[in-house]
Amino acid sequence: MDRGTLQEDVYIPVAVDAERDIEDIPMVRATYFVVRTDAPMAFWELELPTLTSLHGVGAIGLAGVVYGALRGSGSAGIDLFTSSGDVAAIFALESEGLPLSVDLEDVWIPRSWIMAAFSGEESTDKGDPQLARGEVFRVALPVFQQAYRYTAGDLDIVDLLGTAAASQVHHSPEETDALHAWSVEQIEITRQAFPSKTVKLRYREESSA
């Protein structure tokens, strides 16, 4: 994915988790990283002008969607995840003494949006590229918000499919490789911690939106 595209808008990285037909529509369940806190803090940096301009308004708990690699406060722009260390840096936030937790959340996205992002890439013998679990895509914030609302039950499938998603979803092979490398490292860490056990990956049961 072209990094210049990321500078034009906020694109949320999501990873393919499962596929399922919902209301006869092929859908993809994708995961994304969320950083949460339930503890009050004195200062927050919010990209919400209406809220930040109101004195005397504080936040007890917040949830933030991770949309760029954590390069430090001095970094300019948004960075792609290019290594397993970039993924590990998200979870490292939990050990920095702050009241933060890192979670994975799900969002349902029309499969047609995902497959459109594969346009022009290498196809299989059946004509379509192979959509694998863990494949990473970048979804433009307005489109992600619609998928989020649908998943939360605040938007119906008709309105979701009516969203102008053309060119708003991009395949991110570099980030796919980074996430895969991190997953392999986590399996190896678990294997070393329990050498007498056979490490198996457990897949979550699918649930409807």
C-alpha positions as CSV (number, residue, x, y, z in Angstrom):
1,M,0.0,0.0,0.0
2,D,1.3,3.5,-0.9
3,R,2.2,5.4,2.3
4,G,1.1,8.6,0.6
5,T,-2.5,7.3,0.7
6,L,-2.3,7.1,4.5
7,Q,-1.4,10.7,4.7
8,E,-4.6,11.8,2.9
9,D,-7.0,10.2,5.4
10,V,-7.1,7.8,8.3
11,Y,-7.1,4.1,7.2
12,I,-7.8,1.4,9.8
13,P,-5.8,-1.8,9.5
14,V,-8.0,-4.9,9.8
15,A,-7.1,-8.6,9.5
16,V,-9.3,-11.2,7.9
17,D,-10.6,-13.7,10.5
18,A,-13.5,-15.6,9.0
19,E,-16.1,-15.6,6.2
20,R,-19.8,-16.1,6.5
21,D,-23.0,-15.3,4.6
22,I,-25.2,-13.0,6.5
23,E,-28.7,-12.3,5.1
24,D,-27.5,-14.0,2.0
25,I,-24.6,-11.5,1.6
26,P,-21.0,-12.8,1.7
27,M,-19.3,-11.1,4.6
28,V,-15.9,-11.0,6.1
29,R,-15.2,-10.8,9.8
30,A,-12.1,-8.8,10.4
31,T,-10.2,-7.9,13.6
32,Y,-8.5,-4.7,14.6
33,F,-6.5,-3.5,17.6
34,V,-8.1,-1.4,20.3
35,V,-6.4,0.2,23.3
36,R,-8.7,0.8,26.3
37,T,-8.6,2.5,29.7
38,D,-11.2,2.6,32.4
39,A,-9.1,4.9,34.7
40,P,-9.6,8.7,34.8
41,M,-6.6,10.7,33.7
42,A,-5.8,14.4,33.9
43,F,-5.2,15.0,30.2
44,W,-6.2,13.4,27.0
45,E,-5.4,14.3,23.4
46,L,-8.5,13.9,21.4
47,E,-9.0,14.6,17.7
48,L,-12.5,15.9,18.5
49,P,-12.6,19.7,18.3
50,T,-16.0,20.0,19.8
51,L,-15.0,18.1,22.9
52,T,-11.5,19.5,23.3
53,S,-12.8,23.0,23.2
54,L,-15.1,22.4,26.2
55,H,-13.5,23.2,29.5
56,G,-14.6,21.0,32.4
57,V,-15.3,17.9,30.3
58,G,-13.3,14.9,31.3
59,A,-13.2,11.3,30.2
60,I,-13.5,8.4,32.7
61,G,-12.8,5.7,30.1
62,L,-11.8,5.7,26.5
63,A,-11.2,3.2,23.7
64,G,-8.9,4.0,20.8
65,V,-8.5,2.2,17.5
66,V,-4.9,1.7,16.5
67,Y,-4.3,2.9,12.9
68,G,-0.5,3.3,12.7
69,A,2.7,1.8,14.0
70,L,3.9,3.3,17.3
71,R,7.0,5.1,16.2
72,G,7.2,7.6,19.1
73,S,5.7,11.0,19.6
74,G,8.2,12.7,17.3
75,S,7.2,10.7,14.2
76,A,5.4,12.5,11.4
77,G,2.4,11.0,9.6
78,I,1.2,7.5,9.8
79,D,3.4,4.5,9.4
80,L,2.6,1.0,8.2
81,F,3.4,-2.0,10.4
82,T,6.6,-3.4,8.7
83,S,7.8,-5.9,11.3
84,S,6.7,-8.2,14.1
85,G,8.2,-5.7,16.5
86,D,5.6,-3.1,15.3
87,V,2.8,-5.4,16.3
88,A,4.5,-6.3,19.6
89,A,4.9,-2.6,20.4
90,I,1.1,-2.3,20.7
91,F,0.9,-5.0,23.5
92,A,4.0,-3.4,25.1
93,L,1.7,-0.5,26.1
94,E,0.3,-2.7,28.8
95,S,3.7,-2.9,30.6
96,E,4.5,0.8,30.6
97,G,2.8,1.6,33.9
98,L,-0.3,3.2,32.3
99,P,-3.8,1.9,33.0
100,L,-4.1,0.6,29.5
101,S,-5.3,-2.7,28.0
102,V,-5.0,-4.0,24.4
103,D,-7.8,-5.9,22.9
104,L,-8.9,-7.3,19.5
105,E,-12.4,-6.3,18.3
106,D,-14.4,-7.6,15.4
107,V,-16.1,-5.8,12.5
108,W,-18.1,-7.3,9.7
109,I,-17.2,-6.0,6.2
110,P,-18.9,-7.0,2.9
111,R,-16.7,-9.5,1.0
112,S,-17.1,-7.5,-2.2
113,W,-15.2,-4.6,-0.6
114,I,-12.4,-6.8,0.3
115,M,-12.2,-8.6,-3.0
116,A,-12.3,-5.3,-4.9
117,A,-9.0,-4.4,-3.1
118,F,-7.5,-7.5,-4.8
119,S,-8.2,-6.1,-8.2
120,G,-5.2,-6.3,-10.5
121,E,-3.4,-8.7,-8.2
122,E,-2.4,-12.3,-9.0
123,S,-5.5,-14.5,-9.4
124,T,-6.0,-18.2,-8.7
125,D,-7.1,-20.8,-11.3
126,K,-10.7,-19.9,-10.3
127,G,-10.1,-16.3,-11.3
128,D,-10.2,-14.8,-7.8
129,P,-7.2,-14.2,-5.5
130,Q,-7.0,-16.4,-2.4
131,L,-8.4,-14.7,0.6
132,A,-6.5,-16.1,3.6
133,R,-7.0,-15.7,7.4
134,G,-4.7,-13.0,8.7
135,E,-4.6,-11.1,5.4
136,V,-4.4,-7.3,6.2
137,F,-6.4,-4.6,4.6
138,R,-6.6,-0.8,5.2
139,V,-10.1,0.6,5.4
140,A,-10.8,4.3,5.1
141,L,-12.3,5.7,8.4
142,P,-15.7,6.7,7.0
143,V,-16.2,3.3,5.5
144,F,-14.9,1.6,8.7
145,Q,-17.4,3.7,10.7
146,Q,-20.2,2.3,8.6
147,A,-19.0,-1.3,9.0
148,Y,-18.7,-0.6,12.8
149,R,-22.2,0.7,13.0
150,Y,-23.5,-2.3,11.1
151,T,-21.7,-4.7,13.4
152,A,-23.1,-2.8,16.5
153,G,-26.6,-3.1,15.1
154,D,-27.1,0.6,14.4
155,L,-27.1,0.2,10.6
156,D,-28.9,-2.3,8.4
157,I,-27.3,-4.3,5.6
158,V,-29.0,-2.3,2.8
159,D,-27.5,1.0,4.1
160,L,-24.1,-0.7,4.6
161,L,-24.0,-2.0,1.0
162,G,-25.0,1.5,-0.2
163,T,-21.8,2.9,1.3
164,A,-19.5,4.4,-1.3
165,A,-16.6,2.0,-0.6
166,A,-14.9,2.1,-4.0
167,S,-11.1,2.7,-3.7
168,Q,-11.6,3.0,0.1
169,V,-10.2,-0.4,0.9
170,H,-6.6,-1.4,0.1
171,H,-4.8,-4.7,0.4
172,S,-1.6,-4.3,2.6
173,P,0.8,-7.2,1.8
174,E,3.6,-5.7,3.9
175,E,1.5,-5.5,7.0
176,T,0.2,-9.0,6.3
177,D,3.8,-10.3,6.5
178,A,4.4,-8.3,9.7
179,L,1.3,-9.8,11.4
180,H,2.2,-13.3,10.2
181,A,5.8,-12.9,11.6
182,W,4.4,-11.7,14.9
183,S,2.0,-14.7,15.1
184,V,4.8,-17.2,14.4
185,E,6.9,-15.6,17.1
186,Q,4.0,-15.9,19.6
187,I,3.5,-19.5,18.8
188,E,7.3,-20.2,19.3
189,I,7.2,-18.3,22.6
190,T,4.3,-20.4,23.8
191,R,6.0,-23.6,22.6
192,Q,9.2,-22.8,24.5
193,A,7.1,-22.0,27.6
194,F,5.3,-25.4,27.5
195,P,7.8,-27.7,25.8
196,S,5.9,-30.9,26.7
197,K,2.6,-29.6,25.2
198,T,1.4,-29.5,21.7
199,V,0.6,-26.0,20.7
200,K,-2.7,-25.7,18.8
201,L,-4.4,-22.6,17.5
202,R,-8.0,-22.3,18.6
203,Y,-10.4,-20.6,16.3
204,R,-13.2,-18.7,17.8
205,E,-16.8,-19.7,17.1
206,E,-18.4,-17.4,14.5
207,S,-21.2,-15.2,15.6
208,S,-23.6,-13.1,13.7
209,A,-23.5,-9.4,13.6
